[in-house]
Amino acid sequence: MDAKKLALFEARAKIIKALAHPTRLYIVDELAKGERCVCELREGVGADISTVSKHLLVLKNAGLVEDDKRGLQVFYRLRCPCILSFFGCIEDVLRENACHHRALVGK
């Protein structure tokens, strides 16, 4: 594998790793509905602001979200809503796996 391809695969892995946590998947799902402040996300996650902010930083460093500070509040939004297509693909895989497992047990 050449250096250019390796760099591309590493960049893809960074994004996938950023998504590899249920809380971050929840945050992305919430941001798909529109911009949210950290306090709104904290309520949904059920964790303290510090923990939610750390998850948001991981998503931001991967280029998945961007922020906008307004006074004392910070609002987040998806940078590339096309990430939701990836979620649709994951759900297709889950459905296919379920069908396959049902077929194996004859149901």
C-alpha positions as semicolon CSV with decimal commas, in nm:
position;residue;x (nm);y (nm);z (nm)
1;M;0,000;0,000;0,000
2;D;0,142;0,338;-0,093
3;A;0,166;0,635;0,145
4;K;-0,128;0,819;-0,009
5;K;-0,365;0,523;0,035
6;L;-0,238;0,465;0,387
7;A;-0,307;0,829;0,476
8;L;-0,660;0,798;0,337
9;F;-0,730;0,482;0,538
10;E;-0,589;0,643;0,852
11;A;-0,812;0,948;0,800
12;R;-1,115;0,721;0,757
13;A;-1,022;0,529;1,071
14;K;-1,003;0,853;1,270
15;I;-1,360;0,937;1,177
16;I;-1,486;0,586;1,246
17;K;-1,307;0,579;1,583
18;A;-1,469;0,911;1,675
19;L;-1,810;0,753;1,613
20;A;-1,726;0,434;1,804
21;H;-1,902;0,528;2,127
22;P;-2,276;0,512;2,203
23;T;-2,279;0,863;2,354
24;R;-2,117;1,013;2,047
25;L;-2,360;0,827;1,821
26;Y;-2,644;0,973;2,028
27;I;-2,496;1,323;1,995
28;V;-2,466;1,292;1,617
29;D;-2,823;1,163;1,601
30;E;-2,943;1,461;1,804
31;L;-2,747;1,706;1,589
32;A;-2,912;1,555;1,282
33;K;-3,231;1,720;1,410
34;G;-3,059;2,059;1,425
35;E;-2,819;2,268;1,623
36;R;-2,799;2,199;1,998
37;C;-2,629;2,367;2,291
38;V;-2,412;2,163;2,524
39;C;-2,672;2,195;2,800
40;E;-2,940;2,033;2,580
41;L;-2,707;1,748;2,488
42;R;-2,611;1,703;2,854
43;E;-2,974;1,649;2,947
44;G;-3,020;1,383;2,680
45;V;-2,694;1,204;2,756
46;G;-2,749;1,220;3,131
47;A;-2,387;1,310;3,206
48;D;-2,212;1,619;3,333
49;I;-2,116;1,901;3,098
50;S;-1,747;1,809;3,121
51;T;-1,811;1,456;2,993
52;V;-2,036;1,577;2,711
53;S;-1,780;1,841;2,616
54;K;-1,509;1,574;2,591
55;H;-1,727;1,369;2,357
56;L;-1,797;1,679;2,149
57;L;-1,425;1,753;2,128
58;V;-1,359;1,405;1,987
59;L;-1,629;1,464;1,724
60;K;-1,494;1,811;1,648
61;N;-1,134;1,688;1,612
62;A;-1,257;1,429;1,364
63;G;-1,427;1,703;1,162
64;L;-1,779;1,577;1,226
65;V;-1,917;1,876;1,416
66;E;-1,849;2,245;1,443
67;D;-1,927;2,483;1,724
68;D;-2,042;2,840;1,769
69;K;-1,998;3,020;2,100
70;R;-2,276;3,262;2,187
71;G;-2,226;3,433;2,518
72;L;-2,180;3,163;2,778
73;Q;-2,333;2,887;2,565
74;V;-2,170;2,678;2,294
75;F;-2,387;2,541;2,014
76;Y;-2,292;2,246;1,796
77;R;-2,405;2,134;1,453
78;L;-2,305;1,866;1,205
79;R;-2,041;1,976;0,955
80;C;-2,137;1,709;0,702
81;P;-2,490;1,574;0,742
82;C;-2,401;1,303;0,488
83;I;-2,264;1,107;0,786
84;L;-2,626;1,007;0,841
85;S;-2,605;0,798;0,522
86;F;-2,333;0,599;0,696
87;F;-2,575;0,536;0,983
88;G;-2,832;0,413;0,731
89;C;-2,575;0,171;0,594
90;I;-2,495;0,042;0,944
91;E;-2,865;-0,017;1,005
92;D;-2,888;-0,209;0,675
93;V;-2,604;-0,433;0,796
94;L;-2,786;-0,486;1,128
95;R;-3,104;-0,587;0,942
96;E;-2,913;-0,823;0,713
97;N;-2,739;-0,979;1,013
98;A;-3,072;-1,027;1,187
99;C;-3,219;-1,195;0,878
100;H;-2,915;-1,419;0,849
101;H;-2,935;-1,523;1,214
102;R;-3,311;-1,590;1,188
103;A;-3,245;-1,809;0,886
104;L;-2,982;-2,004;1,077
105;V;-3,225;-2,091;1,355
106;G;-3,510;-2,156;1,113
107;K;-3,742;-1,875;1,216
